[in-house]
Amino acid sequence: MKNFTPLKPQESTHRFRLPKSINHPMPPQSSRGSFENVKLEGTSVGAAMITRRGGCSGESSPGCCSINIYINNDTQGINNSILIGSDIKMGDPGVSLSLKDVNMDRGFRLLMRRRLAETPPLREQMEKEQGKNQQSRLYLLVSLSVFFWCLLLYIHFVVLGGSSAVDTLPQLATFTLRTKSLNTSTSNSNLIPVHRPVTIDPPRVDGGYEKERSVNNELKGESVDNLKTGNVRSPLVISHSERTKERAGREKQNYPFMRALRTIENKSDPCGGRYIYVHDLPPKFNEDMLKECKSLSLWTNMCKFTTNAGLGPPLENVEGVFSNTGWYATNQFAVDVIFSNRMKQYECLTNDSSLAAAIFVPFYAGFDIARYLWGHNMSTRDAASLALVDWLMKRPEWGIMGGKDHFLVAGRITWDFRRLTDQDLDWGNKLLFLPAAKNMSMLVVESSPWNENDYGIPYPTYFHPARDADVLIWQDRMRNLERKYLFCFAGAPRPDNPKSIRGQIIDQCKKSKVCKLLECDFGESKCHSPSSIMQMFQSSLFCLQPQGDSYTRRSAFDSMLAGCIPVFFHPGSAYTQYTWHLPKNYSQYSVFIPEDHVRKSNISIEQRLSQVSPEQVKEMREVVINLIPQLIYADPRSKLETLRDAFDVAVQAVVDKVTKLRRDIVKGRKDDNFIEELSWKYALLDEGQEIGPHEWDPFFSKPKAGNADSDSSSADAAKNSWKNEQRQHS
């Protein structure tokens, strides 16, 4: 309560003043009587009190006064609803009683004249009893203020407090104790969104499938934005039955991830809608593996490849093929460590999982399975995966969406995590077949075309720049290179695989005068030399990228890094794999020659590539060079200033995926016609396009009837991949 200023007589009109406080948005109220404008002002827009003469029931005496208390139910409703999920910080409640510009009318002056005849002059009396009168008035005002606040607290806690957290939108009854409903507007500046925890019972999760239940601030389709911008509705008188029905309807739309969704609307927050929460896993799931790096591979000492945050040892630029900095002998299976270390540099990390657009699980899945692929039973191979899922499902973050907002990275092909049976002789572990893990998104260097829970990300190359300038300089250099070969190929034949066309490619390259060949079989060291490989790619217009032991090859990314236009022979080698990182229109950056054209028709690769005009070659190469930033992983110990690398693209894609899923859940949208077996098609669809026949259907037809997971050729591909690695390091 603010202090009084001394009273000052001014001719025939006496005026009581208080220090000026912040004006209330309510317009002044006045009526005929002794006190024409006595009002309670302040920063509290929730209520106001006005005293005025007259209005007493059954009386018309000039000495009769009434007290009207105005309760702004709308604003109080907002205070109790719009900030659900946030703390409310209140500063000065701003309540003060102002007797500003109160003019004494004729009745009051007559009364005063009568009293003046019986009492000493007003000035003399005030000078003698100034302290006593001020104290009396102060007591009166304090009493009125206490009465006012008691009434306000009663309304707030008893009347409004009876509603639950999800039933606190402005639906308050209009009180009739000399009160009026005041409909006023508020602005965003009057609302201070700060964190207040809301207790929500987490839903039960049954293998990640049970639908969750949660809380948000939506009411009958009306967005919170409308409330924030001043579209405040008038108080409603709602019966108990109506309120129960409305509450039940709202609970169907209430989810615990709504707070994370609302961050997208905060345009002043650069991380709005992009926050990532990282689980703090026990070290056995990641760091302990690095301490035992010698056990990560039977044929390769992975210890040197886990140095420099997973980049491996630096490469010397002896032949002038590389840049002076940013080049490392990176192992193609080291994405687990590189990605996790890059996440530490992500600009929108949060410790508050309720704000997270997605949740990262830093489990080194690739390193885990690499330890036990040979000579271990299935229980040993599955142990870490089962323990991880068990740990995650006990966390409160899992209950938000049953794991559908979680993602992890594995630097191996998907077939290493899709064991088909529970027999020890079968390949890999069953991480991606675990019911709970099916809800998570797993980023792998090669994904399955028939499953929806894995996504392809680029193999790591040798280039890991620390600055934008390093990338831009490299791009300019690739544009200006003189390329003397029409096409090239680096690889070994696959005589044990009758479907492989590598042997025919090698034969054609040997016969051509415009093809450069690096044969990787029989221990030729140049094929495994980063300098030799990059030098060949830099001197060629087109780089042939047939299938290896599986659909994909690291070589495809090394060639594009060199500005060489890739030539693919199967859509699973790139087009259906890396849909986050490569354009849908594959003809912009590559040439596609179906395998059958080489295998059966014996088409001339040289003739086919010669048909591409020099103008087309230049345009395609420019697209490839422009793609370089998003195909490489920047140095995890730093961060590019403006360019987005492969990590940035993948994280944003995961965030977009989870955000879309959450919005679909809120709006009740569900694709009941989704066919997981055709997962490869969905990423290729344009807006509004539906699944139908596709030119690539023959490439992805299931080799056996029944579930696509019964394709044993995938396991064979994984085994052959490891045999090839053994051959390279023998």
Secondary structure, DSSP 8 states (H G I E B T S, - for coil): -------EEETTEEE---------SS-----SSS-S-EEEESS-TTEEEEEEE---TT---TT-EEEEEEE-HHHHHHHHHTTTTS---------EEE-TT----HHHHHHHHHHHHHS--HHHHHHHHHHHHHHHHHHHHHHHHHHHHHHHHIIIIIIGGGS-TTS-SS------SSEEE------GGG---------------STT-S--------BTTB-HHHHHTT---------HHHHHHHHHHHHTT--TTHHHHHGGG-TT-TTTTT-EEE----GGGTHHHHHTGGGS-SSS-TTGGGHHHHT-SB---SSS-S-SSSBB---TT-HHHHHHHHHTT-TTB-S-GGG-SEEE----HHHHHHHHSSS--HHHHHHHHHHHHHHHHTSHHHHHHTTTTEEEEEEEEGGGG---SS-TTS-S--GGGSTTGGGSEEEEEE--TT-SSEEE-----SB--SSHHHHHHHHHHHHT----EEEEEEE---TT-TT--HHHHHHHHHH-TTEEEEE-STT-GGGG-HHHHHHHHHTEEEEEE---SSS--THHHHHHHTT-EEEESSGGGTTTT-TTTS-S-GGGT-EE--HHHHHTS---HHHHHHTS-HHHHHHHHHHHHHHHHHHS---TTS--SS---HHHHHHHHHHHHHHHHHHHHHTT---TT--GGGHHHHTT--TT------TTGGGG--SSSS-GGG-HHHHHHHHHHHHHHHHHH-
